[in-house]
Amino acid sequence: MIRELRNSEVIFKLDDKENKIKELRIITEEKNFWNDQRNAQKILQNIKQLQDWIDYWSVLKKKSEEIAEIIEI
């Protein structure tokens, strides 16, 4: 079951999402980031959406691992 979860991480491209967040956070640190407030808001929303997705997946993964442990007992 744990192997299947790891495979799902690849399918859902978690690494890509985490890397995208890093890239976007670098953009938010740029000097002129807030000059275009609409674009700044879009970037921040994108970061939040990606982070929410990763957080949701992490919770699901943890619960699945807990269930797998219970089943083994």
Biopython code that builds the backbone (N, CA, C, O; Angstrom):
import numpy as np
from Bio.PDB.StructureBuilder import StructureBuilder

atoms = [
    (1, "MET", "N", (0.820, -1.193, 0.000)),
    (1, "MET", "CA", (0.000, 0.000, 0.000)),
    (1, "MET", "C", (0.867, 1.261, 0.000)),
    (1, "MET", "O", (0.567, 2.221, -0.710)),
    (2, "ILE", "N", (1.939, 1.260, 0.792)),
    (2, "ILE", "CA", (2.823, 2.417, 0.840)),
    (2, "ILE", "C", (3.458, 2.647, -0.529)),
    (2, "ILE", "O", (3.616, 3.789, -0.961)),
    (3, "ARG", "N", (3.818, 1.574, -1.202)),
    (3, "ARG", "CA", (4.392, 1.701, -2.546)),
    (3, "ARG", "C", (3.384, 2.354, -3.489)),
    (3, "ARG", "O", (3.750, 3.178, -4.327)),
    (4, "GLU", "N", (2.111, 1.977, -3.345)),
    (4, "GLU", "CA", (1.081, 2.576, -4.183)),
    (4, "GLU", "C", (0.956, 4.073, -3.920)),
    (4, "GLU", "O", (0.724, 4.851, -4.845)),
    (5, "LEU", "N", (1.110, 4.478, -2.659)),
    (5, "LEU", "CA", (1.063, 5.899, -2.333)),
    (5, "LEU", "C", (2.225, 6.641, -2.983)),
    (5, "LEU", "O", (2.053, 7.742, -3.506)),
    (6, "ARG", "N", (3.382, 6.046, -2.949)),
    (6, "ARG", "CA", (4.544, 6.684, -3.576)),
    (6, "ARG", "C", (4.338, 6.814, -5.080)),
    (6, "ARG", "O", (4.710, 7.821, -5.683)),
    (7, "ASN", "N", (3.742, 5.787, -5.679)),
    (7, "ASN", "CA", (3.436, 5.866, -7.105)),
    (7, "ASN", "C", (2.446, 6.988, -7.377)),
    (7, "ASN", "O", (2.548, 7.678, -8.391)),
    (8, "SER", "N", (1.496, 7.171, -6.480)),
    (8, "SER", "CA", (0.509, 8.241, -6.641)),
    (8, "SER", "C", (1.173, 9.601, -6.570)),
    (8, "SER", "O", (0.763, 10.534, -7.260)),
    (9, "GLU", "N", (2.203, 9.719, -5.735)),
    (9, "GLU", "CA", (2.924, 10.981, -5.647)),
    (9, "GLU", "C", (3.512, 11.347, -7.007)),
    (9, "GLU", "O", (3.531, 12.517, -7.389)),
    (10, "VAL", "N", (3.984, 10.355, -7.720)),
    (10, "VAL", "CA", (4.550, 10.588, -9.052)),
    (10, "VAL", "C", (3.436, 10.972, -10.022)),
    (10, "VAL", "O", (3.582, 11.911, -10.804)),
    (11, "ILE", "N", (2.336, 10.249, -9.968)),
    (11, "ILE", "CA", (1.216, 10.522, -10.868)),
    (11, "ILE", "C", (0.684, 11.942, -10.660)),
    (11, "ILE", "O", (0.388, 12.651, -11.622)),
    (12, "PHE", "N", (0.567, 12.346, -9.394)),
    (12, "PHE", "CA", (0.029, 13.677, -9.092)),
    (12, "PHE", "C", (1.095, 14.767, -9.105)),
    (12, "PHE", "O", (0.797, 15.934, -8.851)),
    (13, "LYS", "N", (2.332, 14.390, -9.399)),
    (13, "LYS", "CA", (3.434, 15.330, -9.592)),
    (13, "LYS", "C", (3.637, 16.250, -8.397)),
    (13, "LYS", "O", (3.700, 17.471, -8.546)),
    (14, "LEU", "N", (3.739, 15.662, -7.220)),
    (14, "LEU", "CA", (3.949, 16.462, -6.018)),
    (14, "LEU", "C", (5.247, 17.257, -6.093)),
    (14, "LEU", "O", (5.286, 18.427, -5.713)),
    (15, "ASP", "N", (6.293, 16.630, -6.578)),
    (15, "ASP", "CA", (7.572, 17.339, -6.693)),
    (15, "ASP", "C", (7.448, 18.565, -7.596)),
    (15, "ASP", "O", (8.005, 19.623, -7.303)),
    (16, "ASP", "N", (6.715, 18.409, -8.690)),
    (16, "ASP", "CA", (6.510, 19.540, -9.600)),
    (16, "ASP", "C", (5.767, 20.670, -8.902)),
    (16, "ASP", "O", (6.101, 21.843, -9.071)),
    (17, "LYS", "N", (4.769, 20.310, -8.126)),
    (17, "LYS", "CA", (3.991, 21.323, -7.409)),
    (17, "LYS", "C", (4.857, 22.030, -6.361)),
    (17, "LYS", "O", (4.783, 23.250, -6.213)),
    (18, "GLU", "N", (5.660, 21.276, -5.650)),
    (18, "GLU", "CA", (6.549, 21.884, -4.648)),
    (18, "GLU", "C", (7.580, 22.794, -5.307)),
    (18, "GLU", "O", (7.887, 23.870, -4.793)),
    (19, "ASN", "N", (8.106, 22.362, -6.433)),
    (19, "ASN", "CA", (9.070, 23.198, -7.165)),
    (19, "ASN", "C", (8.420, 24.475, -7.691)),
    (19, "ASN", "O", (9.030, 25.544, -7.669)),
    (20, "LYS", "N", (7.194, 24.358, -8.157)),
    (20, "LYS", "CA", (6.471, 25.533, -8.657)),
    (20, "LYS", "C", (6.255, 26.538, -7.530)),
    (20, "LYS", "O", (6.391, 27.744, -7.736)),
    (21, "ILE", "N", (5.921, 26.047, -6.344)),
    (21, "ILE", "CA", (5.755, 26.931, -5.190)),
    (21, "ILE", "C", (7.062, 27.663, -4.910)),
    (21, "ILE", "O", (7.059, 28.871, -4.670)),
    (22, "LYS", "N", (8.162, 26.948, -4.939)),
    (22, "LYS", "CA", (9.471, 27.579, -4.703)),
    (22, "LYS", "C", (9.734, 28.681, -5.731)),
    (22, "LYS", "O", (10.179, 29.774, -5.380)),
    (23, "GLU", "N", (9.457, 28.385, -6.992)),
    (23, "GLU", "CA", (9.661, 29.367, -8.052)),
    (23, "GLU", "C", (8.805, 30.610, -7.829)),
    (23, "GLU", "O", (9.276, 31.740, -7.961)),
    (24, "LEU", "N", (7.548, 30.378, -7.490)),
    (24, "LEU", "CA", (6.633, 31.497, -7.285)),
    (24, "LEU", "C", (7.020, 32.321, -6.062)),
    (24, "LEU", "O", (6.888, 33.545, -6.069)),
    (25, "ARG", "N", (7.492, 31.659, -5.021)),
    (25, "ARG", "CA", (7.926, 32.395, -3.819)),
    (25, "ARG", "C", (9.142, 33.274, -4.123)),
    (25, "ARG", "O", (9.287, 34.357, -3.557)),
    (26, "ILE", "N", (9.995, 32.812, -5.000)),
    (26, "ILE", "CA", (11.136, 33.637, -5.411)),
    (26, "ILE", "C", (10.634, 34.899, -6.113)),
    (26, "ILE", "O", (11.154, 35.993, -5.896)),
    (27, "ILE", "N", (9.626, 34.731, -6.948)),
    (27, "ILE", "CA", (9.043, 35.887, -7.645)),
    (27, "ILE", "C", (8.463, 36.878, -6.644)),
    (27, "ILE", "O", (8.582, 38.089, -6.832)),
    (28, "THR", "N", (7.832, 36.372, -5.576)),
    (28, "THR", "CA", (7.218, 37.273, -4.588)),
    (28, "THR", "C", (8.257, 38.087, -3.826)),
    (28, "THR", "O", (7.927, 39.105, -3.217)),
    (29, "GLU", "N", (9.489, 37.650, -3.859)),
    (29, "GLU", "CA", (10.556, 38.379, -3.163)),
    (29, "GLU", "C", (11.214, 39.448, -4.030)),
    (29, "GLU", "O", (12.077, 40.194, -3.565)),
    (30, "GLU", "N", (10.800, 39.514, -5.288)),
    (30, "GLU", "CA", (11.377, 40.513, -6.179)),
    (30, "GLU", "C", (10.958, 41.922, -5.753)),
    (30, "GLU", "O", (9.873, 42.133, -5.212)),
    (31, "LYS", "N", (11.822, 42.845, -6.007)),
    (31, "LYS", "CA", (11.628, 44.232, -5.587)),
    (31, "LYS", "C", (10.313, 44.834, -6.103)),
    (31, "LYS", "O", (9.617, 45.528, -5.362)),
    (32, "ASN", "N", (9.981, 44.571, -7.349)),
    (32, "ASN", "CA", (8.810, 45.188, -7.976)),
    (32, "ASN", "C", (7.571, 44.294, -7.971)),
    (32, "ASN", "O", (6.639, 44.512, -8.745)),
    (33, "PHE", "N", (7.567, 43.304, -7.111)),
    (33, "PHE", "CA", (6.472, 42.325, -7.112)),
    (33, "PHE", "C", (5.099, 42.979, -7.000)),
    (33, "PHE", "O", (4.172, 42.593, -7.711)),
    (34, "TRP", "N", (4.959, 43.960, -6.116)),
    (34, "TRP", "CA", (3.643, 44.557, -5.863)),
    (34, "TRP", "C", (3.284, 45.668, -6.842)),
    (34, "TRP", "O", (2.214, 46.263, -6.712)),
    (35, "ASN", "N", (4.126, 45.964, -7.800)),
    (35, "ASN", "CA", (3.807, 47.012, -8.775)),
    (35, "ASN", "C", (2.578, 46.651, -9.599)),
    (35, "ASN", "O", (1.790, 47.526, -9.956)),
    (36, "ASP", "N", (2.413, 45.388, -9.896)),
    (36, "ASP", "CA", (1.227, 44.897, -10.613)),
    (36, "ASP", "C", (0.426, 44.060, -9.623)),
    (36, "ASP", "O", (0.642, 42.855, -9.493)),
    (37, "GLN", "N", (-0.498, 44.713, -8.928)),
    (37, "GLN", "CA", (-1.204, 44.046, -7.838)),
    (37, "GLN", "C", (-2.081, 42.883, -8.302)),
    (37, "GLN", "O", (-2.209, 41.883, -7.595)),
    (38, "ARG", "N", (-2.676, 43.006, -9.470)),
    (38, "ARG", "CA", (-3.492, 41.887, -9.983)),
    (38, "ARG", "C", (-2.642, 40.645, -10.205)),
    (38, "ARG", "O", (-3.010, 39.538, -9.809)),
    (39, "ASN", "N", (-1.511, 40.849, -10.839)),
    (39, "ASN", "CA", (-0.610, 39.724, -11.082)),
    (39, "ASN", "C", (-0.074, 39.173, -9.770)),
    (39, "ASN", "O", (0.045, 37.959, -9.610)),
    (40, "ALA", "N", (0.250, 40.053, -8.833)),
    (40, "ALA", "CA", (0.735, 39.623, -7.520)),
    (40, "ALA", "C", (-0.317, 38.758, -6.824)),
    (40, "ALA", "O", (0.011, 37.725, -6.241)),
    (41, "GLN", "N", (-1.572, 39.181, -6.887)),
    (41, "GLN", "CA", (-2.649, 38.397, -6.268)),
    (41, "GLN", "C", (-2.803, 37.041, -6.943)),
    (41, "GLN", "O", (-3.026, 36.034, -6.271)),
    (42, "LYS", "N", (-2.686, 37.009, -8.257)),
    (42, "LYS", "CA", (-2.783, 35.736, -8.979)),
    (42, "LYS", "C", (-1.677, 34.782, -8.547)),
    (42, "LYS", "O", (-1.910, 33.590, -8.345)),
    (43, "ILE", "N", (-0.482, 35.320, -8.411)),
    (43, "ILE", "CA", (0.648, 34.487, -7.998)),
    (43, "ILE", "C", (0.423, 33.948, -6.590)),
    (43, "ILE", "O", (0.638, 32.764, -6.328)),
    (44, "LEU", "N", (-0.012, 34.825, -5.682)),
    (44, "LEU", "CA", (-0.267, 34.391, -4.306)),
    (44, "LEU", "C", (-1.396, 33.358, -4.243)),
    (44, "LEU", "O", (-1.329, 32.408, -3.463)),
    (45, "GLN", "N", (-2.416, 33.546, -5.055)),
    (45, "GLN", "CA", (-3.509, 32.566, -5.107)),
    (45, "GLN", "C", (-3.006, 31.230, -5.644)),
    (45, "GLN", "O", (-3.390, 30.169, -5.151)),
    (46, "ASN", "N", (-2.163, 31.290, -6.634)),
    (46, "ASN", "CA", (-1.595, 30.072, -7.210)),
    (46, "ASN", "C", (-0.780, 29.324, -6.153)),
    (46, "ASN", "O", (-0.886, 28.104, -6.027)),
    (47, "ILE", "N", (0.032, 30.064, -5.398)),
    (47, "ILE", "CA", (0.807, 29.445, -4.323)),
    (47, "ILE", "C", (-0.127, 28.774, -3.331)),
    (47, "ILE", "O", (0.106, 27.636, -2.925)),
    (48, "LYS", "N", (-1.182, 29.476, -2.939)),
    (48, "LYS", "CA", (-2.123, 28.925, -1.955)),
    (48, "LYS", "C", (-2.808, 27.669, -2.486)),
    (48, "LYS", "O", (-2.943, 26.684, -1.760)),
    (49, "GLN", "N", (-3.234, 27.697, -3.728)),
    (49, "GLN", "CA", (-3.887, 26.524, -4.311)),
    (49, "GLN", "C", (-2.949, 25.323, -4.343)),
    (49, "GLN", "O", (-3.334, 24.211, -3.982)),
    (50, "LEU", "N", (-1.731, 25.555, -4.773)),
    (50, "LEU", "CA", (-0.759, 24.465, -4.816)),
    (50, "LEU", "C", (-0.460, 23.936, -3.417)),
    (50, "LEU", "O", (-0.386, 22.725, -3.209)),
    (51, "GLN", "N", (-0.286, 24.850, -2.454)),
    (51, "GLN", "CA", (0.013, 24.430, -1.089)),
    (51, "GLN", "C", (-1.166, 23.691, -0.475)),
    (51, "GLN", "O", (-0.976, 22.694, 0.222)),
    (52, "ASP", "N", (-2.383, 24.168, -0.725)),
    (52, "ASP", "CA", (-3.579, 23.472, -0.225)),
    (52, "ASP", "C", (-3.641, 22.055, -0.775)),
    (52, "ASP", "O", (-3.982, 21.118, -0.054)),
    (53, "TRP", "N", (-3.309, 21.899, -2.059)),
    (53, "TRP", "CA", (-3.342, 20.586, -2.694)),
    (53, "TRP", "C", (-2.310, 19.662, -2.049)),
    (53, "TRP", "O", (-2.601, 18.501, -1.758)),
    (54, "ILE", "N", (-1.120, 20.180, -1.831)),
    (54, "ILE", "CA", (-0.052, 19.387, -1.212)),
    (54, "ILE", "C", (-0.441, 19.016, 0.221)),
    (54, "ILE", "O", (-0.245, 17.878, 0.646)),
    (55, "ASP", "N", (-0.993, 19.981, 0.962)),
    (55, "ASP", "CA", (-1.413, 19.711, 2.344)),
    (55, "ASP", "C", (-2.499, 18.639, 2.381)),
    (55, "ASP", "O", (-2.463, 17.735, 3.215)),
    (56, "TYR", "N", (-3.460, 18.750, 1.470)),
    (56, "TYR", "CA", (-4.540, 17.763, 1.394)),
    (56, "TYR", "C", (-3.963, 16.377, 1.112)),
    (56, "TYR", "O", (-4.340, 15.399, 1.756)),
    (57, "TRP", "N", (-3.056, 16.300, 0.154)),
    (57, "TRP", "CA", (-2.433, 15.027, -0.184)),
    (57, "TRP", "C", (-1.660, 14.472, 1.006)),
    (57, "TRP", "O", (-1.706, 13.269, 1.266)),
    (58, "SER", "N", (-0.958, 15.326, 1.725)),
    (58, "SER", "CA", (-0.180, 14.888, 2.882)),
    (58, "SER", "C", (-1.073, 14.289, 3.959)),
    (58, "SER", "O", (-0.729, 13.271, 4.559)),
    (59, "VAL", "N", (-2.209, 14.913, 4.203)),
    (59, "VAL", "CA", (-3.162, 14.386, 5.184)),
    (59, "VAL", "C", (-3.684, 13.029, 4.725)),
    (59, "VAL", "O", (-3.759, 12.085, 5.512)),
    (60, "LEU", "N", (-4.041, 12.939, 3.457)),
    (60, "LEU", "CA", (-4.531, 11.672, 2.910)),
    (60, "LEU", "C", (-3.488, 10.571, 3.031)),
    (60, "LEU", "O", (-3.802, 9.443, 3.412)),
    (61, "LYS", "N", (-2.263, 10.905, 2.708)),
    (61, "LYS", "CA", (-1.177, 9.935, 2.780)),
    (61, "LYS", "C", (-0.979, 9.456, 4.211)),
    (61, "LYS", "O", (-0.827, 8.260, 4.458)),
    (62, "LYS", "N", (-0.981, 10.400, 5.158)),
    (62, "LYS", "CA", (-0.794, 10.037, 6.571)),
    (62, "LYS", "C", (-1.920, 9.126, 7.053)),
    (62, "LYS", "O", (-1.668, 8.123, 7.722)),
    (63, "LYS", "N", (-3.148, 9.472, 6.716)),
    (63, "LYS", "CA", (-4.286, 8.638, 7.125)),
    (63, "LYS", "C", (-4.204, 7.244, 6.508)),
    (63, "LYS", "O", (-4.517, 6.251, 7.164)),
    (64, "SER", "N", (-3.787, 7.173, 5.256)),
    (64, "SER", "CA", (-3.643, 5.879, 4.588)),
    (64, "SER", "C", (-2.580, 5.031, 5.270)),
    (64, "SER", "O", (-2.749, 3.824, 5.443)),
    (65, "GLU", "N", (-1.484, 5.674, 5.656)),
    (65, "GLU", "CA", (-0.414, 4.948, 6.355)),
    (65, "GLU", "C", (-0.899, 4.453, 7.710)),
    (65, "GLU", "O", (-0.573, 3.338, 8.120)),
    (66, "GLU", "N", (-1.683, 5.285, 8.412)),
    (66, "GLU", "CA", (-2.231, 4.872, 9.711)),
    (66, "GLU", "C", (-3.176, 3.687, 9.551)),
    (66, "GLU", "O", (-3.154, 2.755, 10.355)),
    (67, "ILE", "N", (-4.001, 3.725, 8.516)),
    (67, "ILE", "CA", (-4.925, 2.613, 8.264)),
    (67, "ILE", "C", (-4.146, 1.362, 7.918)),
    (67, "ILE", "O", (-4.498, 0.273, 8.371)),
    (68, "ALA", "N", (-3.105, 1.492, 7.134)),
    (68, "ALA", "CA", (-2.291, 0.334, 6.771)),
    (68, "ALA", "C", (-1.663, -0.294, 8.013)),
    (68, "ALA", "O", (-1.576, -1.517, 8.118)),
    (69, "GLU", "N", (-1.225, 0.544, 8.952)),
    (69, "GLU", "CA", (-0.654, 0.037, 10.197)),
    (69, "GLU", "C", (-1.698, -0.714, 11.019)),
    (69, "GLU", "O", (-1.411, -1.766, 11.590)),
    (70, "ILE", "N", (-2.899, -0.171, 11.073)),
    (70, "ILE", "CA", (-3.976, -0.820, 11.832)),
    (70, "ILE", "C", (-4.311, -2.161, 11.205)),
    (70, "ILE", "O", (-4.516, -3.147, 11.913)),
    (71, "ILE", "N", (-4.366, -2.203, 9.892)),
    (71, "ILE", "CA", (-4.686, -3.460, 9.188)),
    (71, "ILE", "C", (-3.631, -4.524, 9.476)),
    (71, "ILE", "O", (-3.952, -5.703, 9.625)),
    (72, "GLU", "N", (-2.367, -4.097, 9.553)),
    (72, "GLU", "CA", (-1.275, -5.048, 9.826)),
    (72, "GLU", "C", (-1.396, -5.657, 11.224)),
    (72, "GLU", "O", (-0.954, -6.783, 11.450)),
    (73, "ILE", "N", (-1.985, -4.929, 12.149)),
    (73, "ILE", "CA", (-2.123, -5.420, 13.531)),
    (73, "ILE", "C", (-3.189, -6.460, 13.527)),
    (73, "ILE", "O", (-3.498, -7.031, 14.572)),
]
sb = StructureBuilder()
sb.init_structure("model")
sb.init_model(0)
sb.init_chain("A")
sb.init_seg("    ")
for serial, (resi, resn, name, xyz) in enumerate(atoms, 1):
    if name == "N":
        sb.init_residue(resn, " ", resi, " ")
    sb.init_atom(name, np.array(xyz, "f"), 0.0, 1.0, " ", f" {name:<3s}", serial, name[0])
structure = sb.get_structure()
